[in-house]
Amino acid sequence: RECPDAAPDLPEEIDYPENPEQPEEKEPEEELYNFEDYADNYED
């Protein structure tokens, strides 16, 4: 888990697993961003 080789796709996210508070904060931000993009596409 400490090795970034475990997740070559998301080497930075590997450091988050140990911090349950970090991933939670990053998720909502991505969801909100995606939601806005989706709404724009939906309205169009």
Protein Blocks (a to p, Z undefined) as FASTA:
>chain_A
ZZmklmmmlmmlmmmmmmmmlmmmmmmmmmmmmmmmmmmmmmZZ
